Amino acid sequence: MKKILFVIALFIAITLQAQESTTIQEKAISLIKASGATNAFDDAIAQIGVGVPDDKKEAYTAEAKETLDDIYTQIATLYAVEFTESELDKLIAFYKTDLGKKLSVKQNLISQKAMMIGQTWGMKVGGIAQKYIQ
């Protein structure tokens, strides 16, 4: 009898954990969407498919977008590990504010510009390293 109760308790604990994981995963996906990250993926799909002929562009875009749920789930798992459900709620609430909406619009552009700045800096530091290697 104790074994049966133990198994039932274990099953309930696993079920509750799975429900909690699903909830936090869903919130993390909501955060990804609220933060504007989806725009970066849409831009990447367009850039990667720049060489696709016009008559195949619609089919390419549709198939490429089918991959998004999987990448959102994978990234949501990263958020779920790093943030609590309460923190995700607060981040989602932030992205619903005017400032959060502005950040979600500007973030991709800022990231692209920051990447160029970083590449320039990397080349500069690479030059410094070469001076010491010789």
N, CA, C and O atoms as a GROMACS GRO file, in nm:
protein
  536
    1MET      N    1   0.081  -0.119   0.000
    1MET     CA    2   0.000   0.000   0.000
    1MET      C    3   0.086   0.126   0.000
    1MET      O    4   0.056   0.223  -0.070
    2LYS      N    5   0.195   0.125   0.079
    2LYS     CA    6   0.284   0.240   0.083
    2LYS      C    7   0.348   0.265  -0.053
    2LYS      O    8   0.366   0.379  -0.095
    3LYS      N    9   0.380   0.155  -0.122
    3LYS     CA   10   0.440   0.169  -0.254
    3LYS      C   11   0.342   0.233  -0.352
    3LYS      O   12   0.382   0.317  -0.433
    4ILE      N   13   0.218   0.195  -0.343
    4ILE     CA   14   0.116   0.253  -0.432
    4ILE      C   15   0.100   0.401  -0.403
    4ILE      O   16   0.094   0.482  -0.496
    5LEU      N   17   0.094   0.438  -0.278
    5LEU     CA   18   0.082   0.580  -0.241
    5LEU      C   19   0.205   0.658  -0.288
    5LEU      O   20   0.194   0.771  -0.336
    6PHE      N   21   0.322   0.597  -0.272
    6PHE     CA   22   0.445   0.662  -0.317
    6PHE      C   23   0.441   0.685  -0.468
    6PHE      O   24   0.476   0.794  -0.515
    7VAL      N   25   0.400   0.585  -0.543
    7VAL     CA   26   0.392   0.597  -0.690
    7VAL      C   27   0.292   0.704  -0.729
    7VAL      O   28   0.317   0.783  -0.820
    8ILE      N   29   0.177   0.707  -0.662
    8ILE     CA   30   0.075   0.809  -0.691
    8ILE      C   31   0.130   0.948  -0.659
    8ILE      O   32   0.113   1.041  -0.738
    9ALA      N   33   0.195   0.963  -0.546
    9ALA     CA   34   0.254   1.093  -0.508
    9ALA      C   35   0.360   1.135  -0.608
    9ALA      O   36   0.368   1.252  -0.646
   10LEU      N   37   0.442   1.040  -0.650
   10LEU     CA   38   0.546   1.069  -0.748
   10LEU      C   39   0.483   1.113  -0.881
   10LEU      O   40   0.528   1.209  -0.942
   11PHE      N   41   0.381   1.042  -0.924
   11PHE     CA   42   0.312   1.076  -1.048
   11PHE      C   43   0.252   1.216  -1.041
   11PHE      O   44   0.264   1.293  -1.137
   12ILE      N   45   0.190   1.249  -0.928
   12ILE     CA   46   0.131   1.383  -0.912
   12ILE      C   47   0.240   1.489  -0.914
   12ILE      O   48   0.223   1.593  -0.977
   13ALA      N   49   0.351   1.465  -0.849
   13ALA     CA   50   0.462   1.561  -0.847
   13ALA      C   51   0.517   1.583  -0.987
   13ALA      O   52   0.544   1.697  -1.027
   14ILE      N   53   0.533   1.475  -1.062
   14ILE     CA   54   0.584   1.487  -1.200
   14ILE      C   55   0.486   1.563  -1.287
   14ILE      O   56   0.526   1.647  -1.367
   15THR      N   57   0.357   1.534  -1.271
   15THR     CA   58   0.254   1.603  -1.348
   15THR      C   59   0.253   1.752  -1.317
   15THR      O   60   0.245   1.834  -1.408
   16LEU      N   61   0.261   1.787  -1.189
   16LEU     CA   62   0.264   1.928  -1.151
   16LEU      C   63   0.388   1.997  -1.204
   16LEU      O   64   0.380   2.112  -1.248
   17GLN      N   65   0.502   1.930  -1.200
   17GLN     CA   66   0.626   1.986  -1.253
   17GLN      C   67   0.615   2.010  -1.403
   17GLN      O   68   0.660   2.113  -1.453
   18ALA      N   69   0.555   1.915  -1.474
   18ALA     CA   70   0.537   1.930  -1.619
   18ALA      C   71   0.445   2.047  -1.650
   18ALA      O   72   0.471   2.122  -1.744
   19GLN      N   73   0.337   2.064  -1.571
   19GLN     CA   74   0.247   2.176  -1.592
   19GLN      C   75   0.317   2.308  -1.564
   19GLN      O   76   0.299   2.405  -1.637
   20GLU      N   77   0.398   2.310  -1.458
   20GLU     CA   78   0.473   2.431  -1.423
   20GLU      C   79   0.573   2.464  -1.534
   20GLU      O   80   0.587   2.580  -1.573
   21SER      N   81   0.641   2.362  -1.585
   21SER     CA   82   0.738   2.383  -1.693
   21SER      C   83   0.668   2.437  -1.817
   21SER      O   84   0.720   2.525  -1.885
   22THR      N   85   0.550   2.384  -1.846
   22THR     CA   86   0.474   2.431  -1.963
   22THR      C   87   0.435   2.577  -1.944
   22THR      O   88   0.445   2.656  -2.038
   23THR      N   89   0.389   2.612  -1.825
   23THR     CA   90   0.348   2.750  -1.798
   23THR      C   91   0.466   2.846  -1.812
   23THR      O   92   0.454   2.949  -1.877
   24ILE      N   93   0.577   2.812  -1.752
   24ILE     CA   94   0.694   2.901  -1.759
   24ILE      C   95   0.746   2.908  -1.903
   24ILE      O   96   0.792   3.013  -1.948
   25GLN      N   97   0.738   2.797  -1.974
   25GLN     CA   98   0.780   2.794  -2.115
   25GLN      C   99   0.691   2.887  -2.198
   25GLN      O  100   0.739   2.963  -2.281
   26GLU      N  101   0.561   2.880  -2.174
   26GLU     CA  102   0.467   2.966  -2.246
   26GLU      C  103   0.493   3.113  -2.215
   26GLU      O  104   0.486   3.197  -2.304
   27LYS      N  105   0.522   3.142  -2.090
   27LYS     CA  106   0.551   3.281  -2.052
   27LYS      C  107   0.682   3.328  -2.116
   27LYS      O  108   0.692   3.443  -2.160
   28ALA      N  109   0.779   3.239  -2.123
   28ALA     CA  110   0.905   3.275  -2.187
   28ALA      C  111   0.884   3.302  -2.336
   28ALA      O  112   0.943   3.395  -2.390
   29ILE      N  113   0.801   3.224  -2.401
   29ILE     CA  114   0.770   3.248  -2.542
   29ILE      C  115   0.696   3.381  -2.557
   29ILE      O  116   0.720   3.456  -2.652
   30SER      N  117   0.606   3.411  -2.464
   30SER     CA  118   0.537   3.540  -2.466
   30SER      C  119   0.635   3.655  -2.453
   30SER      O  120   0.621   3.758  -2.518
   31LEU      N  121   0.736   3.636  -2.367
   31LEU     CA  122   0.839   3.738  -2.351
   31LEU      C  123   0.917   3.757  -2.481
   31LEU      O  124   0.943   3.870  -2.523
   32ILE      N  125   0.955   3.646  -2.545
   32ILE     CA  126   1.029   3.655  -2.671
   32ILE      C  127   0.949   3.735  -2.773
   32ILE      O  128   1.003   3.822  -2.842
   33LYS      N  129   0.821   3.708  -2.781
   33LYS     CA  130   0.736   3.778  -2.877
   33LYS      C  131   0.716   3.924  -2.837
   33LYS      O  132   0.719   4.012  -2.923
   34ALA      N  133   0.695   3.950  -2.708
   34ALA     CA  134   0.675   4.087  -2.661
   34ALA      C  135   0.800   4.172  -2.678
   34ALA      O  136   0.791   4.293  -2.700
   35SER      N  137   0.917   4.109  -2.668
   35SER     CA  138   1.043   4.184  -2.674
   35SER      C  139   1.081   4.226  -2.816
   35SER      O  140   1.175   4.303  -2.835
   36GLY      N  141   1.009   4.176  -2.914
   36GLY     CA  142   1.040   4.211  -3.052
   36GLY      C  143   1.143   4.120  -3.117
   36GLY      O  144   1.184   4.144  -3.230
   37ALA      N  145   1.184   4.017  -3.047
   37ALA     CA  146   1.285   3.925  -3.101
   37ALA      C  147   1.235   3.856  -3.227
   37ALA      O  148   1.314   3.816  -3.312
   38THR      N  149   1.105   3.844  -3.239
   38THR     CA  150   1.049   3.777  -3.358
   38THR      C  151   1.084   3.854  -3.485
   38THR      O  152   1.100   3.794  -3.591
   39ASN      N  153   1.094   3.986  -3.474
   39ASN     CA  154   1.131   4.066  -3.590
   39ASN      C  155   1.270   4.031  -3.641
   39ASN      O  156   1.295   4.031  -3.762
   40ALA      N  157   1.361   4.002  -3.549
   40ALA     CA  158   1.496   3.965  -3.589
   40ALA      C  159   1.495   3.835  -3.667
   40ALA      O  160   1.569   3.820  -3.765
   41PHE      N  161   1.412   3.740  -3.626
   41PHE     CA  162   1.403   3.614  -3.698
   41PHE      C  163   1.338   3.634  -3.835
   41PHE      O  164   1.380   3.573  -3.934
   42ASP      N  165   1.237   3.719  -3.842
   42ASP     CA  166   1.175   3.749  -3.972
   42ASP      C  167   1.276   3.815  -4.066
   42ASP      O  168   1.282   3.782  -4.184
   43ASP      N  169   1.355   3.907  -4.012
   43ASP     CA  170   1.460   3.972  -4.092
   43ASP      C  171   1.564   3.870  -4.138
   43ASP      O  172   1.609   3.874  -4.253
   44ALA      N  173   1.601   3.778  -4.049
   44ALA     CA  174   1.700   3.675  -4.086
   44ALA      C  175   1.646   3.585  -4.196
   44ALA      O  176   1.719   3.550  -4.288
   45ILE      N  177   1.519   3.548  -4.187
   45ILE     CA  178   1.459   3.465  -4.292
   45ILE      C  179   1.465   3.538  -4.425
   45ILE      O  180   1.497   3.478  -4.528
   46ALA      N  181   1.435   3.667  -4.424
   46ALA     CA  182   1.440   3.746  -4.547
   46ALA      C  183   1.582   3.756  -4.600
   46ALA      O  184   1.605   3.740  -4.720
   47GLN      N  185   1.679   3.781  -4.513
   47GLN     CA  186   1.818   3.794  -4.556
   47GLN      C  187   1.874   3.662  -4.607
   47GLN      O  188   1.943   3.660  -4.709
   48ILE      N  189   1.846   3.555  -4.538
   48ILE     CA  190   1.896   3.424  -4.581
   48ILE      C  191   1.835   3.385  -4.715
   48ILE      O  192   1.901   3.321  -4.798
   49GLY      N  193   1.710   3.424  -4.737
   49GLY     CA  194   1.641   3.388  -4.860
   49GLY      C  195   1.652   3.490  -4.970
   49GLY      O  196   1.575   3.487  -5.066
   50VAL      N  197   1.748   3.581  -4.959
   50VAL     CA  198   1.761   3.686  -5.059
   50VAL      C  199   1.786   3.630  -5.199
   50VAL      O  200   1.746   3.691  -5.298
   51GLY      N  201   1.850   3.517  -5.208
   51GLY     CA  202   1.879   3.458  -5.339
   51GLY      C  203   1.769   3.367  -5.393
   51GLY      O  204   1.780   3.316  -5.504
   52VAL      N  205   1.664   3.348  -5.315
   52VAL     CA  206   1.553   3.263  -5.361
   52VAL      C  207   1.477   3.338  -5.470
   52VAL      O  208   1.440   3.453  -5.451
   53PRO      N  209   1.453   3.272  -5.583
   53PRO     CA  210   1.380   3.339  -5.692
   53PRO      C  211   1.241   3.384  -5.648
   53PRO      O  212   1.179   3.322  -5.562
   54ASP      N  213   1.193   3.492  -5.706
   54ASP     CA  214   1.065   3.551  -5.668
   54ASP      C  215   0.950   3.452  -5.675
   54ASP      O  216   0.860   3.455  -5.591
   55ASP      N  217   0.952   3.364  -5.774
   55ASP     CA  218   0.840   3.270  -5.789
   55ASP      C  219   0.841   3.161  -5.681
   55ASP      O  220   0.744   3.087  -5.668
   56LYS      N  221   0.950   3.151  -5.604
   56LYS     CA  222   0.959   3.052  -5.497
   56LYS      C  223   0.967   3.118  -5.359
   56LYS      O  224   0.971   3.049  -5.257
   57LYS      N  225   0.969   3.250  -5.356
   57LYS     CA  226   0.988   3.325  -5.231
   57LYS      C  227   0.876   3.297  -5.130
   57LYS      O  228   0.904   3.281  -5.011
   58GLU      N  229   0.753   3.292  -5.175
   58GLU     CA  230   0.641   3.269  -5.083
   58GLU      C  231   0.650   3.132  -5.017
   58GLU      O  232   0.629   3.119  -4.896
   59ALA      N  233   0.682   3.030  -5.096
   59ALA     CA  234   0.694   2.894  -5.042
   59ALA      C  235   0.813   2.886  -4.946
   59ALA      O  236   0.804   2.824  -4.841
   60TYR      N  237   0.924   2.950  -4.984
   60TYR     CA  238   1.043   2.952  -4.898
   60TYR      C  239   1.008   3.017  -4.764
   60TYR      O  240   1.038   2.962  -4.658
   61THR      N  241   0.946   3.133  -4.769
   61THR     CA  242   0.914   3.207  -4.647
   61THR      C  243   0.821   3.126  -4.557
   61THR      O  244   0.841   3.121  -4.436
   62ALA      N  245   0.720   3.064  -4.616
   62ALA     CA  246   0.627   2.983  -4.538
   62ALA      C  247   0.698   2.866  -4.470
   62ALA      O  248   0.676   2.840  -4.351
   63GLU      N  249   0.784   2.797  -4.543
   63GLU     CA  250   0.855   2.683  -4.485
   63GLU      C  251   0.954   2.729  -4.379
   63GLU      O  252   0.968   2.665  -4.274
   64ALA      N  253   1.023   2.839  -4.405
   64ALA     CA  254   1.119   2.891  -4.307
   64ALA      C  255   1.047   2.933  -4.179
   64ALA      O  256   1.099   2.911  -4.069
   65LYS      N  257   0.930   2.993  -4.190
   65LYS     CA  258   0.856   3.037  -4.072
   65LYS      C  259   0.805   2.919  -3.990
   65LYS      O  260   0.780   2.933  -3.870
   66GLU      N  261   0.789   2.804  -4.054
   66GLU     CA  262   0.748   2.684  -3.980
   66GLU      C  263   0.854   2.641  -3.880
   66GLU      O  264   0.823   2.568  -3.785
   67THR      N  265   0.976   2.685  -3.898
   67THR     CA  266   1.085   2.649  -3.805
   67THR      C  267   1.087   2.737  -3.681
   67THR      O  268   1.158   2.707  -3.585
   68LEU      N  269   1.010   2.844  -3.681
   68LEU     CA  270   1.017   2.941  -3.572
   68LEU      C  271   0.968   2.886  -3.438
   68LEU      O  272   1.026   2.916  -3.334
   69ASP      N  273   0.861   2.807  -3.439
   69ASP     CA  274   0.810   2.753  -3.312
   69ASP      C  275   0.919   2.675  -3.240
   69ASP      O  276   0.932   2.684  -3.117
   70ASP      N  277   0.997   2.599  -3.314
   70ASP     CA  278   1.104   2.519  -3.253
   70ASP      C  279   1.211   2.608  -3.192
   70ASP      O  280   1.255   2.584  -3.079
   71ILE      N  281   1.253   2.712  -3.263
   71ILE     CA  282   1.358   2.798  -3.208
   71ILE      C  283   1.305   2.880  -3.091
   71ILE      O  284   1.378   2.905  -2.995
   72TYR      N  285   1.178   2.923  -3.098
   72TYR     CA  286   1.120   2.995  -2.984
   72TYR      C  287   1.117   2.905  -2.861
   72TYR      O  288   1.146   2.951  -2.751
   73THR      N  289   1.083   2.778  -2.879
   73THR     CA  290   1.079   2.684  -2.768
   73THR      C  291   1.218   2.665  -2.709
   73THR      O  292   1.234   2.662  -2.587
   74GLN      N  293   1.318   2.652  -2.794
   74GLN     CA  294   1.455   2.634  -2.745
   74GLN      C  295   1.502   2.756  -2.668
   74GLN      O  296   1.563   2.743  -2.562
   75ILE      N  297   1.475   2.874  -2.722
   75ILE     CA  298   1.517   2.997  -2.654
   75ILE      C  299   1.436   3.016  -2.526
   75ILE      O  300   1.490   3.063  -2.425
   76ALA      N  301   1.308   2.981  -2.529
   76ALA     CA  302   1.224   2.991  -2.409
   76ALA      C  303   1.280   2.905  -2.297
   76ALA      O  304   1.272   2.942  -2.180
   77THR      N  305   1.336   2.791  -2.332
   77THR     CA  306   1.398   2.704  -2.231
   77THR      C  307   1.513   2.776  -2.164
   77THR      O  308   1.532   2.764  -2.043
   78LEU      N  309   1.591   2.852  -2.240
   78LEU     CA  310   1.701   2.929  -2.182
   78LEU      C  311   1.647   3.034  -2.083
   78LEU      O  312   1.700   3.049  -1.973
   79TYR      N  313   1.542   3.105  -2.125
   79TYR     CA  314   1.481   3.204  -2.036
   79TYR      C  315   1.424   3.138  -1.910
   79TYR      O  316   1.438   3.191  -1.800
   80ALA      N  317   1.361   3.023  -1.927
   80ALA     CA  318   1.299   2.953  -1.814
   80ALA      C  319   1.403   2.908  -1.712
   80ALA      O  320   1.372   2.897  -1.593
   81VAL      N  321   1.524   2.882  -1.757
   81VAL     CA  322   1.632   2.843  -1.665
   81VAL      C  323   1.684   2.966  -1.591
   81VAL      O  324   1.719   2.957  -1.474
   82GLU      N  325   1.690   3.078  -1.658
   82GLU     CA  326   1.753   3.198  -1.601
   82GLU      C  327   1.657   3.288  -1.522
   82GLU      O  328   1.702   3.366  -1.438
   83PHE      N  329   1.527   3.278  -1.549
   83PHE     CA  330   1.430   3.367  -1.485
   83PHE      C  331   1.319   3.286  -1.420
   83PHE      O  332   1.280   3.180  -1.468
   84THR      N  333   1.269   3.338  -1.309
   84THR     CA  334   1.154   3.276  -1.245
   84THR      C  335   1.028   3.316  -1.321
   84THR      O  336   1.030   3.406  -1.405
   85GLU      N  337   0.919   3.248  -1.290
   85GLU     CA  338   0.791   3.281  -1.355
   85GLU      C  339   0.751   3.424  -1.322
   85GLU      O  340   0.700   3.497  -1.407
   86SER      N  341   0.773   3.464  -1.199
   86SER     CA  342   0.741   3.601  -1.156
   86SER      C  343   0.825   3.704  -1.232
   86SER      O  344   0.773   3.808  -1.272
   87GLU      N  345   0.952   3.675  -1.251
   87GLU     CA  346   1.039   3.766  -1.326
   87GLU      C  347   0.994   3.776  -1.472
   87GLU      O  348   0.995   3.884  -1.532
   88LEU      N  349   0.955   3.662  -1.529
   88LEU     CA  350   0.904   3.664  -1.667
   88LEU      C  351   0.779   3.750  -1.676
   88LEU      O  352   0.762   3.826  -1.771
   89ASP      N  353   0.690   3.738  -1.577
   89ASP     CA  354   0.569   3.821  -1.575
   89ASP      C  355   0.605   3.970  -1.574
   89ASP      O  356   0.543   4.050  -1.645
   90LYS      N  357   0.704   4.005  -1.494
   90LYS     CA  358   0.746   4.146  -1.484
   90LYS      C  359   0.808   4.194  -1.615
   90LYS      O  360   0.785   4.308  -1.657
   91LEU      N  361   0.888   4.108  -1.679
   91LEU     CA  362   0.948   4.146  -1.807
   91LEU      C  363   0.842   4.163  -1.915
   91LEU      O  364   0.847   4.257  -1.994
   92ILE      N  365   0.746   4.073  -1.918
   92ILE     CA  366   0.636   4.084  -2.014
   92ILE      C  367   0.560   4.213  -1.989
   92ILE      O  368   0.526   4.285  -2.083
   93ALA      N  369   0.532   4.243  -1.863
   93ALA     CA  370   0.462   4.368  -1.828
   93ALA      C  371   0.542   4.489  -1.875
   93ALA      O  372   0.485   4.585  -1.926
   94PHE      N  373   0.675   4.484  -1.858
   94PHE     CA  374   0.759   4.595  -1.905
   94PHE      C  375   0.744   4.615  -2.055
   94PHE      O  376   0.729   4.728  -2.101
   95TYR      N  377   0.748   4.507  -2.130
   95TYR     CA  378   0.739   4.519  -2.276
   95TYR      C  379   0.602   4.564  -2.324
   95TYR      O  380   0.585   4.595  -2.442
   96LYS      N  381   0.504   4.567  -2.234
   96LYS     CA  382   0.372   4.620  -2.269
   96LYS      C  383   0.362   4.770  -2.242
   96LYS      O  384   0.266   4.835  -2.282
   97THR      N  385   0.464   4.826  -2.172
   97THR     CA  386   0.466   4.970  -2.147
   97THR      C  387   0.516   5.042  -2.272
   97THR      O  388   0.570   4.980  -2.364
   98ASP      N  389   0.498   5.173  -2.276
   98ASP     CA  390   0.546   5.251  -2.390
   98ASP      C  391   0.697   5.238  -2.407
   98ASP      O  392   0.746   5.223  -2.519
   99LEU      N  393   0.770   5.244  -2.295
   99LEU     CA  394   0.915   5.230  -2.304
   99LEU      C  395   0.954   5.090  -2.351
   99LEU      O  396   1.046   5.076  -2.433
  100GLY      N  397   0.887   4.990  -2.302
  100GLY     CA  398   0.915   4.852  -2.346
  100GLY      C  399   0.887   4.834  -2.494
  100GLY      O  400   0.963   4.767  -2.564
  101LYS      N  401   0.778   4.892  -2.542
  101LYS     CA  402   0.745   4.884  -2.684
  101LYS      C  403   0.851   4.955  -2.768
  101LYS      O  404   0.890   4.906  -2.874
  102LYS      N  405   0.898   5.069  -2.718
  102LYS     CA  406   1.004   5.141  -2.790
  102LYS      C  407   1.131   5.058  -2.795
  102LYS      O  408   1.196   5.049  -2.899
  103LEU      N  409   1.167   4.996  -2.682
  103LEU     CA  410   1.286   4.912  -2.679
  103LEU      C  411   1.272   4.795  -2.776
  103LEU      O  412   1.368   4.761  -2.846
  104SER      N  413   1.155   4.734  -2.782
  104SER     CA  414   1.137   4.619  -2.872
  104SER      C  415   1.152   4.659  -3.018
  104SER      O  416   1.198   4.580  -3.100
  105VAL      N  417   1.113   4.781  -3.051
  105VAL     CA  418   1.128   4.830  -3.188
  105VAL      C  419   1.274   4.864  -3.217
  105VAL      O  420   1.324   4.834  -3.326
  106LYS      N  421   1.341   4.926  -3.123
  106LYS     CA  422   1.478   4.976  -3.144
  106LYS      C  423   1.587   4.871  -3.121
  106LYS      O  424   1.698   4.886  -3.172
  107GLN      N  425   1.557   4.765  -3.045
  107GLN     CA  426   1.659   4.670  -3.002
  107GLN      C  427   1.734   4.606  -3.118
  107GLN      O  428   1.857   4.594  -3.113
  108ASN      N  429   1.665   4.565  -3.223
  108ASN     CA  430   1.730   4.500  -3.337
  108ASN      C  431   1.828   4.595  -3.405
  108ASN      O  432   1.940   4.556  -3.436
  109LEU      N  433   1.785   4.718  -3.427
  109LEU     CA  434   1.872   4.818  -3.490
  109LEU      C  435   1.994   4.846  -3.402
  109LEU      O  436   2.107   4.854  -3.451
  110ILE      N  437   1.970   4.862  -3.274
  110ILE     CA  438   2.082   4.886  -3.180
  110ILE      C  439   2.178   4.768  -3.182
  110ILE      O  440   2.300   4.788  -3.184
  111SER      N  441   2.126   4.647  -3.182
  111SER     CA  442   2.211   4.527  -3.183
  111SER      C  443   2.295   4.522  -3.310
  111SER      O  444   2.414   4.488  -3.305
  112GLN      N  445   2.235   4.554  -3.425
  112GLN     CA  446   2.310   4.553  -3.551
  112GLN      C  447   2.422   4.656  -3.548
  112GLN      O  448   2.534   4.627  -3.590
  113LYS      N  449   2.392   4.776  -3.500
  113LYS     CA  450   2.494   4.880  -3.493
  113LYS      C  451   2.603   4.843  -3.392
  113LYS      O  452   2.721   4.868  -3.414
  114ALA      N  453   2.561   4.784  -3.280
  114ALA     CA  454   2.657   4.742  -3.178
  114ALA      C  455   2.749   4.633  -3.233
  114ALA      O  456   2.867   4.628  -3.198
  115MET      N  457   2.695   4.546  -3.317
  115MET     CA  458   2.776   4.440  -3.377
  115MET      C  459   2.884   4.501  -3.466
  115MET      O  460   2.998   4.453  -3.467
  116MET      N  461   2.850   4.604  -3.541
  116MET     CA  462   2.950   4.671  -3.626
  116MET      C  463   3.056   4.738  -3.541
  116MET      O  464   3.175   4.733  -3.573
  117ILE      N  465   3.013   4.801  -3.434
  117ILE     CA  466   3.109   4.863  -3.342
  117ILE      C  467   3.202   4.757  -3.284
  117ILE      O  468   3.323   4.777  -3.275
  118GLY      N  469   3.144   4.643  -3.245
  118GLY     CA  470   3.224   4.533  -3.190
  118GLY      C  471   3.322   4.476  -3.290
  118GLY      O  472   3.435   4.441  -3.254
  119GLN      N  473   3.282   4.466  -3.417
  119GLN     CA  474   3.373   4.415  -3.519
  119GLN      C  475   3.490   4.511  -3.539
  119GLN      O  476   3.604   4.469  -3.552
  120THR      N  477   3.460   4.640  -3.542
  120THR     CA  478   3.566   4.740  -3.556
  120THR      C  479   3.662   4.732  -3.437
  120THR      O  480   3.784   4.737  -3.454
  121TRP      N  481   3.606   4.721  -3.318
  121TRP     CA  482   3.688   4.710  -3.198
  121TRP      C  483   3.772   4.583  -3.203
  121TRP      O  484   3.891   4.586  -3.169
  122GLY      N  485   3.713   4.471  -3.244
  122GLY     CA  486   3.786   4.345  -3.255
  122GLY      C  487   3.903   4.354  -3.349
  122GLY      O  488   4.010   4.300  -3.322
  123MET      N  489   3.884   4.425  -3.462
  123MET     CA  490   3.994   4.443  -3.558
  123MET      C  491   4.105   4.527  -3.495
  123MET      O  492   4.223   4.500  -3.516
  124LYS      N  493   4.066   4.628  -3.419
  124LYS     CA  494   4.164   4.714  -3.353
  124LYS      C  495   4.245   4.633  -3.251
  124LYS      O  496   4.368   4.644  -3.248
  125VAL      N  497   4.178   4.555  -3.170
  125VAL     CA  498   4.247   4.473  -3.070
  125VAL      C  499   4.330   4.365  -3.140
  125VAL      O  500   4.437   4.330  -3.092
  126GLY      N  501   4.281   4.312  -3.251
  126GLY     CA  502   4.358   4.215  -3.328
  126GLY      C  503   4.488   4.275  -3.377
  126GLY      O  504   4.591   4.208  -3.376
  127GLY      N  505   4.484   4.402  -3.419
  127GLY     CA  506   4.606   4.472  -3.461
  127GLY      C  507   4.704   4.488  -3.346
  127GLY      O  508   4.825   4.473  -3.363
  128ILE      N  509   4.650   4.518  -3.228
  128ILE     CA  510   4.735   4.530  -3.110
  128ILE      C  511   4.800   4.396  -3.079
  128ILE      O  512   4.919   4.390  -3.048
  129ALA      N  513   4.720   4.288  -3.087
  129ALA     CA  514   4.774   4.154  -3.059
  129ALA      C  515   4.884   4.120  -3.159
  129ALA      O  516   4.986   4.063  -3.120
  130GLN      N  517   4.865   4.153  -3.286
  130GLN     CA  518   4.966   4.124  -3.388
  130GLN      C  519   5.097   4.196  -3.356
  130GLN      O  520   5.205   4.141  -3.380
  131LYS      N  521   5.088   4.314  -3.304
  131LYS     CA  522   5.208   4.390  -3.267
  131LYS      C  523   5.290   4.312  -3.163
  131LYS      O  524   5.413   4.314  -3.166
  132TYR      N  525   5.223   4.244  -3.073
  132TYR     CA  526   5.292   4.171  -2.968
  132TYR      C  527   5.331   4.029  -3.008
  132TYR      O  528   5.420   3.969  -2.948
  133ILE      N  529   5.265   3.977  -3.111
  133ILE     CA  530   5.297   3.842  -3.159
  133ILE      C  531   5.428   3.843  -3.237
  133ILE      O  532   5.504   3.747  -3.230
  134GLN      N  533   5.455   3.948  -3.310
  134GLN     CA  534   5.574   3.956  -3.395
  134GLN      C  535   5.700   3.974  -3.319
  134GLN      O  536   5.808   3.982  -3.379
   0.00000   0.00000   0.00000
